[in-house]
Amino acid sequence: MLEILDDLDRWQTAGRRIAVARVVDIEGSGPRDPGAAMAVNEDGEVAGSVSGGCVEGAVVVEAMQLLDGDRGPGIVTFGFSDDEAFAVGLTCGGIIHLFIEELDW
């Protein structure tokens, strides 16, 4: 979370709405440890990483859906056995669980 604080502060100052995704659990091999965080503002700008690049695009889609009101906060899972996650590149063989929510200032 510390690595994205400067961006969060800048976006808050500019009045942007922000979704934050955090790794809350991994099963097997995972690209980032629990606690890794990524933020997406309403303009689609991204800060941080939850997977070292392999599922970030899919996380941006989930975050934008949350900010658009098309989904609520909650757990999103990507894993090797998940066809969508495999398609976006999570080939490390593990499963990552993310909690995505809108940042409430």
N, C-alpha and C positions, 0 to 999 in steps of 0.2 A: 504494500500500500504506500510505503514511503516514497517509492520511485515515481508515483503519479501525483503527489501532493501539489507540486508547482502547477501542473496543468489544471488540477481541480480548482486551485485558488484562482487561476487566471479565468477559467470558465465561469466560476461563481461570480467574480467581479463583473464579467460581461453579461451576467443574467441568463446563462445557458442552463437548460435542463440536462441532467446527466444520469445515465444508467451505469451501474457498477456491477461487474461480474467478478466473483471471487471463487477460487478453487477451494471447495470445502471437503473434498475427499478424492482419493485416487485408489483404484484397485489394480494391482499388478504394476507394470511399468508405466510411469506417467512423465510427461515432459516438464511439468512444474509442480512444486510441492504445494500442499494446502497453505492458503494465505496469499498466494500469488493473485494479483488483481489487475483488471483491465477496466478502463472507463471509456464510455462513448458518449459524446454530447449530441444534442439534437441536430447538429449540422453534419454529423457523421465523422467528426474528428475522433481519433483514438489515441489513448495513452496507456502504456503498460502492456502486459502480455500474460495470458493464462495457459499458453501451450507452446511457446517458442515459435509460433507462426502457423502450426498445422491446423488449427480450427478457428483462428481469429476471425476469418471472414464470416463463418457461421455464427459466431458470437455477436458480431456487429449486427447481423440480421435480427437475431433474437433481441438485442438491446434496442434497436430501432423499433421493433414491433411493440416492445414494452412502452417506449416513449410515445408511440402513436396510439396507445390504448388498445392495441390488438391482442395483448396478453398481459397477464398480471405478473407480479414478482414470484419467483420460485426457483426450483431446482431444474437444471437442464443437464442432461447426461450425454457424453460422447464417448464412444468406445469402439474397439476393434470390430466387435460383432455388429455394430450399428452401421448399416449401409450408408447412411448420410455422413457419419463421421469418417468412415473409410474413404468416401468420395472426396471429403475435404482434407484428407491427409493424415488422420490419426492412425498411423501404422505401427506405433510402438508396441502394440499388443495390449495396452492397458485400457482402463476406463477412467474418465475424469468426470467429476460431478461439480457443477458450478451453481452458485446461488446468484441470481440476477435480480437487482432491485433498482428503483429510482433513488438517487441520492436525495435525502430530505434535509435541507439546510436548517 
